[in-house]
Amino acid sequence: MEKIRIGVLGGFRGGSMIDYCKRSDHAEVVAICDKSPEVLEKQKKSCEGFDVTFYDNFDEFIKHDMDAVVLANYANQHAPFAIKAMKAGKHVYSEVLPVQTMKEAVELVEAVEETGKIYAYGENYCYMIGPYEMKKLYKQGKIGEFEYGEGEYVHNCEPIWPEITYGEKDHWRNNMYSTFYCTHSMGPLIHITGLRPVSVVGFESGHFERKRRVGAKGATFGIEMVTLENGGIIKSIHGDLYKDSLWYSMYGSKGRIECARMDAKQGNIDRVYVNCDDYSGEYGEEKLETYIPVLGQEDKVSGFGHGGSDYYSMYHFVEKIKGNPDADIIDVYEAMDMFLPGLFAYRSILEGGVSKEIPNLRDKSVRDLWRNDVACTDPEVAGDMLLPTNAKGTPEIEDAVYEHVKKLCKEKNEKQ
């Protein structure tokens, strides 16, 4: 079987995708690029016995003879590299997030259309066992028409902040606004229903202490209240509340499907609960069913991160390249449907909680309205359209905080 040749940009987060290629019977890793000498050295040891070329320069890396590129670099830098890769003739698997600005969103969509290359958004939470089963049941009509859903991705990152920001004052996580990292909570519900978001109202926490003491300038958490094209509503919450939570629930005209809460200790997000009636409009006898689904390929999934979803998302990407019509990828338009609610929720927050329309970038005339919009919280990108990192303004944080975080990072690395 001819294998798809894959290059990986970002050897730290990309380690999971590299492992997929090393263990796959239909893909192989042929090139790895990273700016960090330490990361490259670690991957050289990991890839001993495999024919892999290593790069510290993307422009040289992208010339390598390969079919596709995995982008696992910083979350605010995916779009420019995705566009370069597609224009160089490579298919793209992009880690979270797809873009940082509306300008990038327009350019990314048009690069996909112009090149005809496959773009797959790596929102791996869509491929976790519980949410994936929820999608299957919804498509079968189990709960009827979607009416309301909730998604939670709560991850208190304070304990690992030194490991993921390295004490860099301008690291994207330190400049991130409250509703930026929204697709872990929003994405699975969009993928399950296939419905487009049309408007959003945003909210953010007024609490900042845990963020400030590690050097982060945004609010502790954000919320998007999203209206979908069929009138259904999604509540999406994500951020650094103190106790972690990952949970999805959705109501339809015939019932409800949800996964288990972490604190229930019943299989976490893998376990689903299905409570529905036979006919819409009749409050029939309760038919509650609960189980842990089997998605298949369990023998290959063991050891992959995020509940095995790193495996499934890569599997579908490679299958799509090979021409499998059943390959379930998240294309560029759906990626925008997952991300834009967070971007416009923040504009809602800054404007006092007004409802904001979410652009449909499938429409070329709509794209023209946003083609030059670079508003974001990244000073290197926004220029005179720079936004504050929270509704109260961008705080000044002493350099001593970042020096402390940098010290903690170094100590952690020395222990490993």
N, C-alpha and C positions, 0 to 999 in steps of 0.2 A: 504493500500500500504506500503510495506517494504521500509524504508528510508535508504539511504546511510549514514553511520556514518562518520563524517568528523572531523579531528583535524586541528587546525590552529596554525602555528608558526608565531608569530608576530602580536600582538593584536592591533597595531596602523594602519598600512596599511591593515592588515587583517580584520579590522572592517567591511569593505564592504562585504567580503566573509562570515563573521560571521552573518551579517544581512541577507544575502541570505539564509543561512541555517535555521535561525530562522523563516523566512517567507515562506520557500519552503514546498511543499507537497511531495517531494521525497528525501529530504536530511535533516540532523540534525547535529548540532554541538555538539560534545561530549567531546572535550578537547581543551584547549587553553594554549599555552606556550609562555612566554615572559620573558626576563631578567630584565625588568623594573617593580619594585613593583607598581609604579604609574599606569602603563598601565594595569597590572593584576587587580588592585583594580577597575579601571574604567570598565573593562569588567565583573568583578564579579557583579557590580551593573547593568550593561546592560543586563546580562543574568539571572537575578533573575526570578525564575519560570521555568527555563530550567535545565535539568540534565547535568551539565557541570563540568568537573574536570579541575583544574588549575595547571599548572606546571611552574617552573622557570628553569628546566633542560631538555634539549632535549632528552638525553638518557633515562630518565624516561618517558617522554612524548610519545616517539615512541613505548613504550611497551603497551600503552593503547589499549584497544579493539576497533579498528576502521578500516574502509575500506580504507580511503584515507586521505592524508595530503595536506593542502594548505601551501605553503611556501611564507610567506610575510615578511621575514626578510630582512637584508641588501642586496642590489642588487648585490654585489660582492661575496656573500656567498651562493647562492642558490644551486650550483651544489653538494658540499659535503653533504648537508642535503638531497637533492633529492636522491642521491645514497644510503645513509643510510636508507632512508624511503623505497625505493623499495626493498632493500635487507631484510628489516624487513617485507616485504609482503604487503606494502601499495601502492596504486595508488598515483600519484603525480600531483598536479597543481602547477606550478612554476610561481611566479610573475617575472616581468622583472628585471634583465636579466637572461638568462639561465646559462651562465658560465662566467668565467673571463679569462681563459687561454686555449690554445689548449690541454694541458694535461687534463684539466677538461672536455673539449668537447669530447675527445676520451673516457674517463672513463664514462661519462654520457651516451653516445650512447651505449656503451657496457653493461652498467647496465640495460638499457631498454631492449636490446636484450636478455640478459641472464636471467632476471627475468620474462619477459613477462608482466610486469605491465604497466598500462596505464600511459603515461607521456603526460600532456597537458601544453603547454606554454601559459601563461596568457597575451598574447599581446592583451590587450582589445581594442586597437584602431581599430583592424580588425573587431570588432563587433559593431562599431559605425554605426549609421543608414546610412549615406552617403556611406562610404566605403563598407558596407555589400551589399547595393543595387548595387554598381558598380561591385562587384563580381558576383552577380546574372546576371546582364546584360551581363558581359563579357562571362560568361559560356554559355549564350544563343547565343553567336556569334554576339552580337549587333554591335560591332565595328571591328569585324574581328580579324586578328592576331595582337598581341601586338607589337608596334614599339618603343614607348617612353612614359615615365611617370615621374612625379615629386611628391615627398612627402615632406611636411614641418611639422616639429614639433618645433616651436619656443616658448620658455617659459622663460621669464625673471624671474629667481628665486631669484634675489637679495633681493626683499622685504620679502621673506619667508625663506631665508637662515638660520636665527637663529632657526626657528621651525623645519627645516629638517636636520640640522647638529649639533645642540645643542652646538656649540662652540668646538666640538671635532677636534683637529688639524689633526688627521689621519682618520677622517671620509672618507668613500669611495668617497663621492662627492667632497671632497677637493683634493683627489689624482686622480680624474677621468681625462682621456685624452679626447681630443675634439670629437673623433668619437666613443667613448665607448657606449653612450646611444642612439643607432641608430635605435632601432627596432620600435619606435613609428612612425618614418617617413618612414623607409624602409619596415616594416612588412606588412602593408596593401597591398602594391603593389605586394609583393611576394605572399601573400595569395590570392589575386584576380587572378593573372595570373597562379599560380602554376609552374612558371618557376624557374629554378635553376640559381643562380648567378655564373659566371665563372671567372670574373676578376674585379678588382677595381683600381681606382686611387683616392687618398685622398687629401683633401685640408683642411687647418685650418686658422682661423683668426689670424691676427697679433696684434689684440687688446686684452688687458688684464685687463684694469683698473677696470671694474665692478667686475671681478672675484677676483682680488687681495684684494680689500677692504673688502671682506667678508671671505678671507682666502683660496679661491680656487686657485689651482696651474696650471690649464690647460688653453687652449685658449678659447675665448668667444664662438665660434661655430665651427662646422666641417661640411664637405661636402664629400659625397661618390658619385663618378660617376661609376656606375656599369653596366657591360655588362652581359646580360643574355644568356642562352644557345641557344636561337633562334636568337641571334644577336640584340635583343632589348636593349634599354639603359634606366636606371633609374638614376635620379638625386635626391639624398636624402640630405636634410639640416636640422640640428637640433642644438639647443644650446640656449644661453642666449642673443640673440639680444634684443634690447630695447622694442619692441612692439611684443606681442604674435601673433602667427599665427598657424593655423592648417588647412591644405589644401592638397587635392590630385587631380591629373589630369592624364589622360592616353589617349594616341593616339593609334589607331589601323588602320588597312588597310581600314576600312570603316568609320572612324570617330573618335569622341572624347567623353569621359565622364569625368566630373569633378564635384566637390562639390563647394558650395558657399564659397567665401572669407568671413572672419569674418567682415571686414569693410563694406561689402555690406549690412549687416543687413538684410539678406534675409533667415534667418534660419540657418546660419553658415554651419557646416559640414553635417547637416541633409539634406539640399537641394541638389539635383543633377540636372545637366544639361546634356542632351544627344543630341549630334549633329552628325548625321550619314547619310550615303547614303544607298541605297538598295544593290548596287553591288560594290565590289572592282574594282577599275580601271575606274569607271565612276564618274565624278564629277557632281553628280545629284543635283536635287533641295534640298535646305537646309531643313532639318526636325528637327528643334530645339524643344526640349521638356524639361520642367522643372517642378519639383514637389518635395514634401517631402514624402518619402516612408513610408509605414506602415509595420513593421516587425512582428507584432503580440505580444501578451502578454503585451500590453501597460499598462493594469490595474495592472500588477505586477512589472513593470519596474520603476514606479514613485519613486523618492527618491534615486535611485542608482547612484553612481558617474560615471564620464566620459561619460556623455550622455546616461546612461543606459547600457553601454557596460559591466560594471562589472557584471550585471545580466546575460546577454546573454552568456558571456564566462564561467561563472560558470554553467549555465544551460546545456550547451553542454558537459561540463566535466562530470557532474553527469549522463546525458543521455548516454554518452559513457560507463560509468561503468555499467549501467543497460542493456547494449547490444543494444542500438538503433543504427542501421546501418547508419542512417542519421545524427547522431551527428557530428557536425563540430568542431573538435578540431585541434589545431596546434601541430603536433607530434614532436618528438625530431629532426628529420632530417630537417623539415621545420623551426624549431626554430634555427638550425645552419645556414640555408640559410638566415635567417633574421639578425643574429648576426655577423657572420663571415665577411661580407663586412665591418663592422665598425672596427673590429680588424685588418684586413689586410689593410684597408684604412690608419690606423695610421702608420703601417709599411711603407706604400707608402710615407706618409708625412715625416717620419724620414729619408727616403732614397732619398728625393728630388723630389718626385712626380712620381716615376716609377710605371708602372702597375704591380700589384701583382695578381697572380693566387689564386683563392679561392678554398681550398681543398673540395672535395666531400667526406664527412665522411660516406657515405653509403658504400664506398669501403674499405674493411678491410686492403688492402695493403697500401692505402693512410694513414690510421690511424697510421700505424707503423712509418711513417715519423715524426709524431708530438707527439708521446706518451710521451715524456719527456720535451716538450716545455712549460715552465712556464713564458715566457716573459710577463710582464705586469707592471703597475705602482704601484702595491701594494707591499710595502717592505716586508710584512709578508709572501708573497707567492713567489715572484720572485727570491729571493736569488741573485746570481751573474748575473741573467738575467734581473735585474731591468731596466726598461725603464724610460727616463725622462718624465715629465708630459706634456711637449709641445716641439716643435721642437727646441726651443731656450734653453732648459734645465729646470730643476726643480728649481723654485725660492725659495729663503729663505724669509719666511714671519715671521714677529715679533710675539712673543707670545701675545703681547698686542692686536693684531687684534682678536685672538681667545677668549681672555678674554672679549673683547667688545661684540663679538657675543654671548658668553655665558651669559653675563649680559642681553642682549636683549631678549634672550630665556627665562630666568628666569622671566623677567618683563612681557613678554607675557603670560606665564603660570599663573602668579599671578593674572592677570586680568580676566582669564577665570573662 
